[in-house]
Amino acid sequence: TAIAGSGLLLFEPQVSCARKIKETQEGSSSGKLLYTIATVSGSRKVMPNDIPEEGKAIRLKAGRNETESFQIVIRPQTDIKNVTVKTGSLFNGTNRINGLEWFQVGYVYVQTFNGHPVSQDVSGQLPGWYPDPLLKKDNPVLIKNWSNCIWVNCSVPAGAAAGIYNGAVEIQLDGQKESIAIELEVCNFDLPVKPGLPTLFSLSFEYLTLAYGSSWSPSVRKAWLDHVAAQRISPTDMYLDGSKGQDQWKITMDEYASYRPKMNGFVIYPVTATWEDRNASAEMLIARFEKSRDYIDAVIASGIAAENNGVFYGFDECEESHFETMKKVHAHIKSIYPSIPIATTSMHIKSAQKMKELNIDILILHIFDNIYNQSLAQSIRQSGGKVWAYISLQPYYPMPNWRIENPLIEARILLSSMAYGQEVDGFLYWGLTQYNKINWRYPTVIRKDTAPKIDYLSITTPTEEYQWLHGDGILIYPGEEGPLNSIRMENIRKGMEDYEYYRLLEQKMGKPVAIGLASKTASSFSAFDRSLDNYLRQKSEIADLLK
């Protein structure tokens, strides 16, 4: 049996041959349906012309409170018009797991990689259609001579009995029935509901409301907040601009109360909402801060800031020219809220002493170009500070990222083996919904009846300098009925679930053992094993240690 799946997923092509030629009375002019079926990992990117090894059986392995994913690849050589997908329950005796979900993988168009700074990142990759959004549809639409992917999520609930569960996904292709057998081993341990790794992933309500227009509503807002929380990240907007009348987009006290059990990291108030704000006077920034005091006081009085890692987000990617303003503004904030951390991103703060001068508690360092390095991080932690990591359009090969061209496994490794092994105190990413990509205009929402090839939405930064940059700041798509994950976001969530394996192992066998295993996959941010098989094999071994 070869390891080849999402989470701990194995496919067994020897179980049954998936190539099917079916005599029919309807359909193609030849009277035959011709197609192949394969099962592959949710951490494998399947391009339209890829032809995976055939098979119709999946084996999964997961803890409680974990979601495992896999893809069913259907490649028709004839036109198939009527397709249905049915996900049933998984059974272990009288025990049952419900709630399997399926989506059709959609495609966005990439015009060019010309100008990409590092050729290794895009070696062999051509312009064309790239898989990314997960579409909610009543029935899939299959493209002829194309590897169409059906994405399946299997979520293991709290309280599920340990053991082997079996079930199937049933597919009908113009009346021909196919069955994908699922075997799920539920391990006898629980992933915590509250993530162990604090994060800040910014959800832009400004861009959401521009995308949805008149269809934006309280129910759509709630759908988005629910969805973000389900990805093991806290709903937060790092760049909410009070000077533009955006107060209506703040997370309310009732919303905080609802998501509190799942939250680990959020922005109470952003000192600078734009890069231009960094050059504002200290007096102006302090005055704007004072206008939000009622809201800030309410958040802090609720206790959520202390319990769920609430921070003031200071100066975004500050430079030395901003230091004097930072001192004044941060000193004012600390005089009122001494116990609330101030976090900032910078590549110009290079010592614990400078952090102290600037009243910074959390320094967030880019992993690019050795800006985040263990020597600096350890010295800051020894002085009582914390060091987070972040990425943006950088870094490039040999470091990981989750741009459209990057292998999906990189997202998982970055937020699991790397984050744990490099002992980062948290992780930041600048945008989930930065939709202003189509010549800096805003997209319409993705319709439920849309074709798999989505030609009316772009994830490319629309400048000549960055014509090669695809997917930066966009991880969740605006669907007609609410958010639609990308396959990149699915793998980011999987990385955060995998991170919990190391924390559980640390609790059971000690930190040196857990760090040692993480280092086998990733010894640094630039040295790591990209083999999906090896990654999943090690995760399976850790799961066995945790049983």
N, C-alpha and C positions, 0 to 999 in steps of 0.2 A: 504494500500500500504506500502510495506517495503522498507526502504532505503537499497540499496545494490550495488551501482555502483560507477564508476570512476567519480571523480569530484562530481557532484550532479546527480547521476545516480540511477534510481529506476527500479526494475524489477517487473512485475506483472504476476506471473505464472498463475493467474486465467484467463488471457486473452485468452489463448488457450493451450491445451495440446500438448506438443511437441513430445511425443512418436509417432512414425510413423511405421506402418507395411504396406508396399506397395506391392501389387501384380505386378509382372513384368514378361515379357517373357524372359528376359535375367538376368544375374547377378548370384546370388547364386543358388546352385543346388536345393534348396527348392522353388525357384521362388519368394522369398520374400526378401525385404530389411527391416532390423530392425535397428533402431537407435533412439537416443534421442537427443534433442537440448535444450540447456539452454543458458541464458544470465547472465553474471556476471560482476562484476566490474573490471576495469583495475588495481585496487589496491588489488585484491585478487589473490593470487598465486594458480593456478589450477594444482595439481599434476596429473600424468597419471591415477591414480586409484580413484581420487576424482569423485564423482557423484553429481554435483550441482542440485538444484531444477529446474525442467523443466520450460521453458517459452520462448516466442518468441516476446516479446515487451519490449522496452527500453524507459525510460524517462530520458532526460538530461537537465541540466540547467547550463548556462555559460554566462560570460560577453564577450564583444568583445575583440579580440586579445587573446582569450583563446582556448585551445584545450582540448576536452573531449574524453575519451577513454572507450571502453567496449570490452568484449570478447564474442564471440559466441562459445559455447562448443558443439562439435559434437562427440557423442560417438557411433560408429557403432558396432553392434553385428554381422554383416555380412560384407563380403568384399565389399567395394565401390570403384570402379576403376576410375570413371570419375566425377570430382568435379569442379564446376565453382562458382566463387563469383563475383557479380556485385554490385558496390556501385553507387547509383544514387545521385540526388540532394535532398535537403530538401526545402520545399516550405511553404511560408506564403503568401497566395494570389499571388500577382505578384512578391513578394520578393523571392529570391532564395539564397541558400548557396551551393556552389559546393565544390569539392575537398576532399570528404571523401576518406580516404586511408585504405586499408586493408593489413595485413601481416599475415603470419602463424607463430605461436609461435614454435620455435625450442627448442631443449633440449641438454644439456651438461651433461656428466657423472661425478658423484661424487663417488669416490672409498670408502672413509671413513671419519668419523668424530672423529676417535680415536685420543686422545690427546687434544681435544678441551678444552680450559681453564675453560669454564663455561658450565656445563651440561644443565642448563636451556635453553640455546640458541638452543640446538640440541635435546631436549627431544622429543622422538617419531619420529625423523627423521632418515631415513635409507639410506644406499648407494643406488644409482640408478640414474635415469634420472631426471634432474631438469629443469624446463622451464626457459629460459632466452633470447636467441637471437630472434629478430623479423625478419623473413625471407621474402624477396621480391620474390614472385613466380608468374608465370603465372596462375597456378592452384594449389590448395592445394593437399597434399598427406595425406590421412587419414589412421591411424593405427587402426586395428581392436581391440576392447575391450580396448580402450585407449581414454582418454578425450582429443581430439584434439581441439586446440583453434585457432580461427580466431580473430585477434586483429583488431579493427576498431578505427581510429582516426577521430574525427569530429572537424574541426577547424573553429572557428567563426571569420570572417574577420572584419577589421575595417570598419565602415560604415554600418554594417548590421543593419537593422531595428529591434527594439525590438519587441518581440511577440513570438507566438508559431509556430514552423516549424514542418512539418511532411514529412516523406520519408521512405525508406526501403532499406535493404540489401537483394538482391535476391541470393539464393543459389540453385544450381541444384546438386542432388546426383544421379548419374546414371539415369538422366532424370527426376527424381522426383523434383518438384519445391517446395521450401520453402521460406518464406518471413519473415524477421525480421523487425517489425515495429519500427520506431524511432520517438519519439517526443522530440523536442529540444526547450526549452524556452530560448530565447536570452534576457538577462537582459539589462537594459538601463544604462550601464556603461562600461568603457573601461579600460582594463589593460594597463599600460604603455608599450610602445615598449622597452624602456630602463629599465632593471630590477632595482628594488629598492634595492636589496641586492647585494652589491659588492661580487664577487667571484674570486677565482683562482682555476681552474680545469686544471691540466696540460695535454696537448695534446702532446705526444711524436712523433715527426716526425722521429726520429731515428728508433723506432720500427715499425712505419708505412711503411717506405721505405724498411725495412728488410722483413716485411710480404708480401709486394706487389712485391718486386723485380723489374724485368724489366717492369712490367705493371704499375708501379708508373708513373704518368704523371701530367702535369699542370691541366688537367681537373679533375683527381682524387683528387689532392690537393684541388682544389676549392670546389669539392663536400664535402670534409671533413670540410673545413672551414665554408661553408654554413650550414652544418648540426649542427656543434657545436654551431654556433650563434643562430640557431633555437631552441636550448635547453635552451635559456636564460643564457648562459655562454659565456664568451669571448674567442675567439681562442688565446691561449697562451701556450708557452712551458716554464715551470718553470726551466728546467734543461738543457737548450741549452748550449752546451759546445764549446765555440769558439776555445779552444785549440786543438780540434779534427777536425777542418775544417768543422764545422756544420753551418757556416754563411749562407749557401744557404737555410737553413730552417727557417731563421728569417722571421717574418711577414713583408711584404714589405709596403712601404708608400701607395701604391695604395690599398693594402688589408686593411690597417687600415682605409683608407678613405671610403671603401665600407662598413665595419662593424661598423663604428663609431657610428651610431645612436642606435645600439643595445648593445654597450659595456659598462660594468661597472666593471672594474678590469682587469688588465693585467700586466705582468712582462715586463718592459722595458729591464732589463738586470739582469741575475742571478749572484750574486757575487760568489756563490759556486754552481757548476753544479753537483758535486758528494759529497758524504760524505768524501771522501779522501781530497777534496779541503779544508775542514774545518781545516785540519792540515797543509796546505801550509803556507808559510811565507806571511806576509803582503805585502812584496815587490813584490812577484810573483803575488799575486791577484791584486795589484794595477797596475802592468805592463799590465796584461791581460785586466783589465778594460780600460786602456788608449787606447789599440788597437781597442776598440769598440766605441771610442768617436764620430766618424763621424756618425755612426748609431744612437747613443743615442741623439746626437745633433739634428739630423733630426726629430726623434720622438718628442722630446720636442718642437722644433720650430713649429711643425704642430699644437700644442695646444691640441692634444688628451690626453697627459699625465695628464694635469690639469683638463680637462673636463670629462675624463673617468676613473679616478682613476688608472693611471699608477703608478707602484712602482718599486723600486729596491728590488729584493728579496735577503736578506742577507745570513745569515748562517743557513742552514737547520738543525733543531733540535739541536741547539748549546748547548754545555756544558760549564761549568765554565772554563775549560782549554782553550777554544777558545776566552775568553773575551778580552785578550790583543790584539790579532790579529784583532778582530772585531773593537775595538776602533780605531786602526790605519787606517784600510780600510774604515770604515764608515766616519771617520773624513775627509779623503781625498775626498770621494764622496760628502759630505756635503759642503766642501769648494768650490766645482764647481757647485753643483746643490742643493742649500739650501732648495728650495721649494718642491723638489720631495721626497715623503715619502720613508723611508727604512723599510721594513717589515721582520720579522724573526719569525720562530717557535722555541719555547724553553719551557722547564719545569723548567729551572733554573734561570729565570729572574722573580723576585718576588716583584718588587716595581717599581714605577714610577721613582724613583731616579736612579735605575740601568739602566732603559731604557734610561734616559737622558745621563748617563755616556757613554753608548754604542752607542749613536746617533741612537736610534731606535724610529720610530714614530708609528709603528703598531706592537703590540705584538700578535702573533697568538698562542692561547693556546689550547691544546688538551682537549676535554671534559671528558676524561678518568680520573678516580681516583681523581676527584675534583680539577684537575689542573686549569681548568677554574672555577673560583668561583666569585660570584657577588661582594664580598668585594674587592678583588684585581682589578676586572674590573672597579668598580666605582671609586676607588682611582686613577687609571690610567686616566680615562676619565676626572676626575676633574682636573687633571694636564695637560690636553690638548692632551693626547695620545688617541689612538684607540686600541680596543681589538677585534680581530676576534676569531673565533672558528675553529677547524678542527677535523677530524677523520682519522683513517688509518685502520690497521687491528683490532685495538681496537676502541671503547670500546666494552664491553660485557654486557649481561643482568645484571641489568635491564635497561641499557642505549640502545639507538638505534644505528643501523648500517645498511649497505646495502650489507653485505656478502650474499652469495647465500641462506643461511639458514634463514635469517631474514625475518619477515613478511614485505610485500611491504609497508604497511601503515607507517612503521617506517621512511622510507625515506621522505615521505610527511610531517609527523609531525615534523621531525628534521628541515627541511628547511622552515617551515611555523610557526606553533604555538610556537615551541621552539625558533627558531631563532628570531622571533619577541618578544616573551614574555621575553626572556633572554637578549634582547636588544643588540645582537651581532652586531658589526660594519661591519662584512663581514664573509665569509666562504671559507675555503681552503680544497681541496682534491688532493692528490698527483698524481693520474693517471687515465686517461680515457683509455689509450691504452698501458698498460704495458704487452706486449704480450709474454714475455720470460718465459713461464710457462711450456712448454713441455720439461722437463729436461734441462731447460734454453736454449732451441732452439726456433725458431720463426715459427709461423704457416703459412700454406698456407691460402689464402683467402677463404671465404665461397662461394662455387659455387652456382649459382642461381638454378641449378637443384638438389641441395643437398637434401637428405632425412631429415626429421625432427629431427631424432636422429643423431647428429653430432659427429661421433666417431673419427675424426681426429684433434680435437681441444680441448685443456685442459685449464681450468681456475684455476687449482690447483697449489699452490706454491710447486715446486718439491724438497722438502727437508723432511727428516724424522721428523724434529722438527715441520714443518708447513704442514704436510700432511693433516691436517684438514682444511686448509685455502683455501677457494674457492671463486673466484671473486674479490679478493683484487687487486685494480688497473686496473680492466677491466670493463668498463661500456658500451663501444661501440665496436662492432665487425667489422673486416675487410671483407666487402662483395666484391664480384667480381666486382660490378659496383659502389662501394662506401661504405660509412658507413652504418652499421645496428645497430639500437638501441637495447639495452637490455630492458626487462620489468622493471629492476631496474632504468635505466636511465629515462625511461618514468615517473616513479614515483618521481624521483628527480626533473624533470622539473615541474611536477604537484605541488610539494611542493613549488617551487619558484613562480608559478602562484598563489597558495593559499596565499603565503606571501603578495602578492599585495592586497588581500582582507583586511587584517589588516591595511595596509597603507592607503587604501582608506577610511576605517572606521575611522581611526585616523583623516584624513582630514575633515570628515563630522561630527563626534561626539566627537572628542577629544581623546588624547592618553590614559587616564585612562580607558575609555570604551573599547578601542581596546585591551589594555594589560589585562584587566579583562577577556575578552572573550578568549584570547589566553591562559591564565592561567587555564581556565576551562579544556582545553585539556591537557596542559602540565605545571605543576607548577615548574618544574625544568628539568634538563637533564636526571634525573633518575626516575622521578615521572610523568607518563603520562598515559592517557586513550588510550589503544590500540584498542578500539572498532571502526571498520570502520563505522558501522551504526551511532554511536554517532558523529564521526568526520564529516561525510557528512551531518548529520542533522544540526549541528552547522554552517557548511559552507552555507547551504541553508538559514538559518536564517540571516546570515550576508549579503548574496546576497539580501534578501528582504529589509534589512535596507539600502542598497546602491542604490536601484532602484530610 
